[in-house]
Amino acid sequence: MKLPALRLGVVNVLSAISIFVAGVLFAYLIRAVMRRSLAPRIPPGTYKPLENIVVYSIIGTSVVLALYPLGLNLSSLVVAGGLASLAVGLAAQNSLGNLISGIFLLVEQPLRVGDPVTIGDVSGVVTNISLLSTTIRTWDGTLVRIPNNTVFGSQIVNYQRTRARRVEFVVGIHYSSSISDAIDALMRLMESHPYCLVNPKPEVFVEEYADSSVNLRVRCWTPPQAWFQTKVELLTKLKDTLESAGIEIPYPQLDLHIRSAEAPLRVSIEEGGQPA
């Protein structure tokens, strides 16, 4: 392939140098802005590759633009390498999508390292966010790597990005027990717990009159990082608290009432649908 003749006039050379210098200065300006706004919010291992991609992309673009005043039009080279570029582009399509999604995740920050989250059907704590994937350690300790394209397109539930999280459960009491005494005992239990917030205040109310029990719904708010510990401790102390207040926790039962003890009970055994 024959390249066009170079135009090495003073004006052309100065124009090329000016374009290249302007591109480099613009790249360093963008780098300064990124270091001021993004670097404090992104882990160093993730931020550095992102900075290099942005800076080198701007410098590379300035180099290409600086060749035009010198008479070098790279469009012929682009056409010649079109098939190779297409093959590489198809192979890198998923990686490019993950890269773009990773940049959006780093800018928007719907989740951070250390946040307890649910992404799709995966729940756990975020351990790493890179440009191509996000790693989550599930509650049972398994590491799960999720492509950023999947993360960005999924519903993200972040349990850390809230000032308080609600602990909630249902407890059944016997019909013969006092509802008001049970409510008072449960309120004292939550009010004495160090992680149950005063505002919003705890709640206990009748949820349902079930077959074997009166079901009470118990609610309180806690700091997100203490949610699991608070729920475990409240449920552990629940039985002793109710028993100390004279409240019985029933088990499923069926009462059978016989109208007259003198009436004979007729019992028959059938085989094949016929009385034996």
C-alpha positions in Angstrom: 0.0 0.0 0.0 1.4 3.4 -1.0 1.1 6.1 1.5 0.5 9.7 0.4 3.4 12.1 0.3 4.2 14.0 3.5 3.5 17.7 3.7 6.4 18.9 5.9 5.8 22.6 5.6 6.3 24.8 8.6 2.6 25.4 9.0 1.8 21.8 8.7 4.4 20.7 11.2 3.3 23.4 13.7 -0.3 22.4 13.2 0.5 18.8 13.9 2.6 19.7 17.0 -0.2 22.0 18.3 -2.8 19.3 17.9 -0.7 16.7 19.7 0.3 19.1 22.5 -3.4 20.2 23.0 -4.4 16.5 23.2 -1.8 15.7 25.8 -2.7 18.8 27.9 -6.4 17.8 27.6 -5.5 14.3 28.7 -3.7 15.5 31.8 -6.5 17.9 32.6 -9.0 15.0 32.5 -6.6 12.9 34.7 -6.5 15.7 37.3 -10.3 15.9 37.3 -10.6 12.1 37.7 -8.1 12.1 40.5 -10.0 14.8 42.4 -13.5 13.4 41.9 -13.2 9.6 41.3 -10.0 8.5 42.9 -11.2 9.0 46.5 -14.4 7.0 45.8 -12.9 4.0 43.9 -10.4 1.3 45.1 -6.9 2.0 43.8 -6.7 -1.3 42.0 -9.8 -0.4 40.0 -9.1 3.3 39.5 -5.6 3.1 38.0 -6.6 0.9 35.0 -9.6 3.3 34.4 -7.3 6.3 34.5 -4.8 4.7 32.0 -7.6 3.8 29.6 -9.0 7.3 29.5 -5.6 9.1 29.3 -4.1 6.9 26.7 -7.3 7.0 24.6 -7.2 10.8 24.5 -3.5 10.8 23.6 -3.9 8.2 20.9 -6.8 10.2 19.4 -4.6 13.3 19.4 -1.8 11.4 17.6 -4.2 10.3 14.8 -5.6 13.9 14.5 -2.1 15.3 14.4 -1.2 13.2 11.3 -3.8 14.9 9.1 -2.0 18.2 8.7 1.1 16.2 7.6 -0.9 14.6 4.8 -1.3 11.2 6.4 -4.9 10.0 6.2 -5.3 6.8 8.0 -8.7 6.0 6.5 -7.0 3.7 3.9 -5.3 1.8 6.7 -8.6 1.5 8.5 -10.3 0.0 5.4 -7.4 -2.4 4.8 -7.7 -3.6 8.4 -11.4 -3.6 8.5 -11.8 -7.4 8.4 -9.3 -7.9 11.2 -10.9 -5.2 13.3 -14.3 -6.7 12.8 -13.0 -10.1 14.0 -11.4 -8.6 17.0 -14.4 -6.5 17.7 -16.7 -9.5 17.7 -14.4 -11.4 20.0 -14.1 -8.4 22.4 -17.8 -7.5 22.3 -18.6 -9.0 25.7 -15.4 -7.6 27.3 -16.2 -4.1 25.9 -19.7 -4.3 27.3 -18.4 -5.4 30.6 -15.9 -2.5 30.5 -18.5 0.1 29.8 -20.8 -1.3 32.4 -17.9 -1.3 34.9 -17.2 2.4 34.2 -20.9 3.2 34.8 -20.9 1.2 38.0 -17.8 3.0 39.2 -19.3 6.4 38.4 -22.8 5.8 39.7 -21.7 3.6 42.6 -24.9 1.6 43.4 -22.6 -0.7 45.4 -19.2 -0.5 47.0 -16.7 -3.0 48.4 -18.0 -4.3 51.8 -21.7 -3.6 51.0 -24.2 -6.5 51.7 -26.2 -6.8 48.5 -28.4 -9.0 46.4 -27.8 -9.0 42.7 -30.3 -11.2 40.8 -30.3 -14.5 42.7 -26.9 -13.9 44.4 -26.6 -12.5 47.9 -23.6 -11.7 49.9 -20.9 -9.1 50.6 -19.1 -7.3 47.7 -15.3 -8.1 47.9 -14.1 -6.5 44.7 -15.3 -4.3 41.8 -13.0 -4.3 38.7 -13.6 -2.9 35.3 -14.9 -6.2 33.9 -16.5 -8.0 36.8 -17.8 -7.8 40.4 -17.0 -10.4 43.0 -19.4 -11.3 45.8 -18.7 -13.5 48.8 -22.0 -15.3 49.5 -23.3 -15.8 53.0 -21.9 -19.4 53.0 -18.4 -18.2 52.0 -18.5 -19.0 48.3 -16.9 -16.4 45.9 -19.1 -15.6 42.9 -17.7 -13.5 40.0 -20.5 -11.7 38.1 -19.7 -9.9 34.7 -20.3 -6.1 35.1 -22.7 -6.2 32.1 -24.9 -8.6 34.1 -24.6 -6.5 37.3 -25.5 -3.3 35.6 -28.6 -4.9 33.9 -29.8 -6.6 37.1 -31.8 -5.3 40.0 -29.4 -4.4 42.8 -30.6 -4.5 46.4 -28.1 -2.7 48.6 -28.7 -3.3 52.3 -26.0 -0.9 53.4 -27.2 2.3 51.6 -29.8 3.1 54.2 -29.8 4.6 57.6 -31.9 1.9 59.2 -33.1 -1.6 58.4 -36.2 -3.2 59.9 -36.2 -6.4 61.9 -39.5 -8.1 61.6 -41.0 -11.5 62.7 -44.3 -13.1 63.9 -44.8 -14.9 67.2 -48.0 -16.7 68.2 -49.5 -16.7 71.7 -52.1 -18.9 73.3 -55.7 -17.7 73.1 -55.9 -17.8 76.9 -52.9 -15.4 77.3 -53.3 -11.7 77.7 -52.6 -9.8 74.4 -51.8 -6.6 76.2 -49.3 -8.3 78.6 -47.6 -10.0 75.6 -47.3 -6.7 73.7 -45.8 -5.0 76.8 -43.3 -7.8 77.3 -42.2 -7.7 73.6 -42.0 -3.9 73.7 -39.7 -4.0 76.8 -37.5 -6.6 75.1 -37.0 -4.4 72.1 -36.6 -1.1 74.1 -33.9 -2.8 76.2 -31.9 -3.9 73.2 -29.0 -1.6 72.4 -29.5 -1.7 68.6 -33.2 -1.2 68.5 -33.7 2.4 67.5 -36.0 4.7 69.4 -37.0 6.6 66.2 -38.7 5.0 64.4 -40.1 3.3 67.5 -40.7 -0.4 67.9 -44.1 -1.8 67.1 -46.1 -4.9 68.2 -49.7 -5.5 66.9 -52.1 -8.3 66.3 -51.5 -9.7 62.8 -54.0 -12.6 62.7 -56.3 -14.8 64.8 -55.1 -18.1 63.5 -56.4 -21.6 64.2 -54.2 -22.3 67.2 -52.8 -18.9 68.2 -53.1 -15.2 68.2 -50.2 -14.1 65.9 -48.4 -10.9 66.9 -46.2 -9.0 64.4 -43.0 -7.6 66.0 -41.0 -4.8 64.4 -38.1 -2.6 65.2 -35.4 -0.7 63.2 -31.7 -1.1 63.6 -28.5 0.1 61.9 -27.9 -2.0 58.7 -24.6 -3.5 60.0 -26.3 -4.7 63.2 -29.5 -6.1 61.5 -28.6 -9.8 61.6 -27.2 -9.7 65.1 -30.2 -7.9 66.4 -32.7 -10.3 64.9 -30.8 -13.3 66.2 -30.6 -11.9 69.8 -34.3 -10.9 69.8 -35.5 -14.3 68.7 -33.1 -16.0 71.2 -34.6 -14.1 74.1 -38.2 -14.2 72.9 -39.3 -17.4 74.5 -37.9 -16.6 78.0 -39.3 -13.1 77.8 -42.9 -14.3 77.1 -42.7 -17.1 79.7 -41.5 -14.7 82.4 -44.6 -12.6 81.6 -46.9 -15.6 81.9 -47.5 -15.8 78.2 -47.8 -19.2 76.6 -46.5 -20.0 73.1 -48.9 -22.7 71.8 -48.2 -25.5 69.4 -50.8 -26.6 66.8 -53.5 -28.7 68.4 -57.0 -29.9 67.8 -59.7 -30.0 70.6 -62.2 -32.8 70.3 -65.5 -32.3 72.2 -67.9 -35.3 72.9 -71.4 -34.2 73.5 -72.5 -37.1 75.7 -70.2 -39.6 77.4 -73.1 -42.0 77.7 -73.8 -42.2 74.0 -72.2 -45.4 72.5 -69.5 -44.9 69.9 -70.0 -47.0 66.9 -66.9 -48.3 65.3 -66.7 -50.3 62.1 -63.9 -51.6 59.9 -64.5 -51.6 56.2 -62.7 -53.7 53.7 -63.1 -53.0 50.0 -65.9 -50.5 50.8 -68.0 -53.1 52.6 -68.4 -53.4 56.4 -66.3 -56.3 57.8 
